[in-house]
């Protein structure tokens, strides 16, 4: 039978996805106790894009690689569901990815399986990534039967694979812990400080005329609220004793509306009143060569390369996914479309910019 969520611990709840997870669990009736575990408190959030009252959320500062820290937090929060969404963003060093995505995930699972917590922790939902099956080649309507590549494209993807395996292998252990993993693709929305801001930054550098590849590759971008919605559905299904086809499984989560890759930035630019008059295309092979040189130069300097072969391959490849499994088993469907999602994101960014300008005026 369906069981209400009494207490949820959102690990990484101060991050981009984490704040939306808080918001979506907050909307549940009855509302569960909502706890956030992170290295810093959630940022100040606009009520125009987030509905929860921060005073109703309990924040716990902790280290997910420290078993004692986790035990103390688990004892206080008594979660029946843990949502593990903590992960460093793209472009960081290999060590931090392994520390958080592998060591941290292993520690979370190990402590959750300790006998002390058998009566409280019933389920773990892990935020994986659609990139876990990506090897640089096209992914057309890819589903969960696709295998992990023998060699990951980068440290982020490598560690997300390992993290997912850790969580799913814990399914059924202890007193019958239930686990699942969600694999979202191309996240954007309010709170996004990478994807859409990166596309807008191109406007400032006059890079809108340039294109990697021929733009005939379809890509799945996903609105952040849809991903949070899917996590809530997964948590509820794991606690439902009548549901047996979610635990131990992975699910792709998208907007189910793939678009040609450069259609997304051009849509964003158009909302800002800019439409390129002509396009200069750089062949994929040229991009890969330049990216290889960028990686070599960055390695010599002891820094992480920003322009990489992974990014070129990522930009030029077909990368869209079949979400039938999530639709059938989780009851998932996108609740916000791409166009609406773009508008919401740009409105949030405009509000952020206005707030910064107002703060700067007061300082002067």
N, C-alpha and C positions, 0 to 999 in steps of 0.2 A: 504493500500500500504506500501511496505517497506520504512522505513525512516532511513536515515543515522544517526549514533550516532554523535552528535555534541560535547558533553562533557561528560566524564565519571569520576566519583569519585570512586576510589578504596580504600575502608576502609580496613586497614591492608595491604596496598600495599608494605610495606617494608619487609614483611615476605616471607617465602618459596614459598607458592602459589602466594602471592601478586606480587612478582617480575615477575613471569611467566604471570600473568594476564596483567601486564603493557606491557610485551613483545608482547603478542598476540593482545591486542587492538592497539598497536603501528603499527602493520602490516596491519591494515585495510586501505582500500582506499574508500573514503577519510579518512584521519587520524583524529580522534577526538582529542579535547583537553583532555589531560590525567592528572588527579590530583590524588595525593596520600595523604590520611589522615592516619597518624600513630603517635606513640609516639616517633619514631626516624626516621631519614632519611634512604632511602634505602642504603644498603651496597655497596661497590665498587664491580662491577660485571664484569666477564670476557666476552669480546666480542666474545669469542669462543662458548658461550652458551646463550647469550642474545644479541639481535640485536638492541635494542633501544639506542638512545643517551640520557644519563641522563639529559643533558641540555634542552631537549624538554619536560621534565616531571616536573610538579609543585608539590612541597612538602608542606604540611600543617600539622603542629603539632597540635594535638587536643585531647580532651578527649570525647569519645563517650558517656559517662554517663552525660555530662554537656550540657544541651540544648542550653545555650548561646554560647558555643564553636561551636556546630554544626551549629547553625543559622548563625554565622559569616562566617563559611567556606562555607556553602551552598550559601550564598549571593555572595561570591567572585567567586566560581567555577561554579555556575549555571548548575549543571549536569542534563542532561535528564535521565541518568542512574546512579544508585548507585549500586556498587558491594560490598557487605559486607562479607569480608573474614577474618576479624579479629577474632582471637580466641587463648586463651592460649593453649600450647601444653599439651599432656598427662603428668601426673605425678605431677601436681601442686595441690594446695589446693582448697577446695570447694568454699571458699569465692571469689577467683579470677575468677573461672568459672561463678559463678552467676553474679558477677559484669560486666564481659565482655559479656558473651553469653546471659544473660537474661536482666539485667538492661541496658546495652549498646545497645542491639538490640531494646529493647522497646523504648529507647530514640531516636534512629535513625528513627524508624517508626513514632513515635509521631511528631517529628519535620518535617519530610518529608510530613506529612499529614496536616500541618498547612497551612491555606489559602494563606499565603504569597508565598508558593512554588508550588501552584497548576499549575501555568503556566510553570514551569521549570521541576520539577522532575516528570517523567512519569513512571519510572520503578525501581524496586529493585530486584536484584538477590542475593540470600542468599546462602552462602556456608554452607551446613549442613554436615551430615556424614552418611555413610551407617550403622554406628553403632546405629542409632536411633531406629532401629527395633530389635536390638540384645538383647536377654535375657539369653544368655549362651547356648542355644540349637542350633542345626544345622539350617543353612539357606541355603537351596538348591534351586538355581535358583529363589531366592526370588524377588518379584516385589513390586510395590508400593501399592498393595492391602493388604500387611501385615501390621498389626496394631502395634502401639507402645506398648512395654511391660508395665504391670501395675507397675512394680518396675524396674527402670533402674539399669544397672550393676554398674555404678559408676557416680560420679558427672559430669564428662565430658559429658557422654551420656545423662544424665538427662537434663543438661542445653542446649545441642544441640537440643533436642526435643522441649524444651520450646521456644528456639530461632526460630526454624522453624515454630512453631505454631503462634508465634507473627507475623512473616513476611507474612505467607500465609493468616492469618485472616485479614490482612490489604488490601488484594486484593479487588479492586473495590471501596475502600473508597476514601474520599476526592473528587477530580475531576476525579476519575476513575483510581487511581494508580494501576499499574499492577505489580504483584510480582510472583516470583517462587523460588524454592529451589532445589539445586543440592546436591546429596548425593554420594560423591566419596568414594572409598574404597582403603585402603592400599597405600597411596601416596609415591612415590619415584621419584628421578630425581636430576638434578643439583640444589644445594641449600639444599638438604636433610641433616639434621644434627641428625636425629633420626633413621630411619628404616635401611638404608644401612650401615651407620656408626656403628650402634648397631650390625649388623651382622658381620661386619669386626672386631669389638672389640672382638668377640668370638674367632677369630683366635689368638689374643694376650693372651687370658686366657686359651688356650687349651681346649675350650669348644665344639669344633667341633664334638667330638665323642658322645656327649649327645643329646638326642632327647626326647621331651615331647610327649607322645602318640605314635601311630603307623604310623603316616604320611600317612594315607589314607584319610585325609580330604583335600578337595579342597578349595582354597582361592583365592580371587581376589586382585591382586596387580595392581596399576594403575599408569602409567607414568604421571608426573605432567603436562607436556605440553598438554596431552589429556584433563585433567581437565580444564586447562585454556581455551583451544579451546571450550569446552562445555559451559563455561561461556559466551564467546563471542557470540556463537550461540543463547543462551538463551536471552541475552540482545537484539539482533537483532530481535528475534521473538516477544519479548514483545513490541517492538516499531512498529511492523508490524500490521497495522489496519486490514489486511485480515486474521490474525491468531488469533484464539479464543480458542485453546486447549492447551495453555502453561501457561497463567496467572492463578494463584491460585493452581498450580500443583507442585509436587515434582518429581524428576527424579534421578534414580540411574545412576552413571557414573563409568565405569570401562574400562579396556582394552579388555573386553569380551574374556579373555583367562585365565580362572582359572587354577592354578597349585597346585600340592600337596604342603602343606605349607613349608616343609623343602627343597623342590626343589629350592626355591628362594635363601636362604642363600648358599646352596651348589653350585648353579650356580655362585654366586658371589665369593665364595671361589675358585672355579675352575678357574675363570678368574685371580685369584691371584696365581694360580699354586698349589693349595692345594686340594687334594681329600682325605677324611677320609678313612682309611684302614678298619675300622669296626665301628659299631654304637652301643651305649648303650642306650636302650630305657627306659624311666621312665614312668610307667603307669600313666594315667590321674589322677586316684584317689590318688596316692602318691603325685603328684604335687599339687593337691588341698589341701591336708592336710598340706604340707609344706608352701603353700601360706597363709593358714589360720593362721598358727603360725607366719609367717612373718608380717601379718597384726596386730595381737595382740601385738607383740613386738614393732612394729613401733608406734602403738597407745599409748603404755605405755611411749614411748620416746617423744611423741608429734610430730611425723614426719609422712610424707606421705610414705606409703609402696611402694617399687618399684616392688617387687615380690608379685603379688596379685592373688586372685582367678579369677578375671576378665582376667588377662593376661594368666593364665593357660587355662581357658575355651576358650579364644580367639585363642590361639595357637592350641588347639586340635579340634576345631569345624569346620565343613564345613561352609564356609561363602562365597558363590558366588551368584551373582545377575543377574537378567534378565534386560537387558538394552533396550528391544524392544521399550518401550515407548519413551526413549530419541532418539532412531534411527528414529522412525516414526514422532515424533512431533518436535524435534529439528533439525533433519537431522544430528545427531551425528554419527560419527564412529571414532575409534581410528586412529590417524595419525602417531603414533610411537608405534612399537611393543615392547613386553617385553624385548626381547634380545637386541634390539637396545637401549632401555631405560637403561638397565643395563650397557651397554658399555658407554653410555653418562655419566651416573652417576659416574662410576669409573674414567673416564677421568677427570671429574670435580674435584673429590676428589684428584686425583693425582696432578692436577694443583694447588689446594689449598695447599696441603702438600709441593709442591716444592716452592711455594711463601713464606710459613712460614719458611722453611729452609733457603731460601735466605735472608729473613729479619733477622733471627737469626744470620747469618754469618756477616751481616753488623753491627749488634749491638756489636758483639765480635771483 
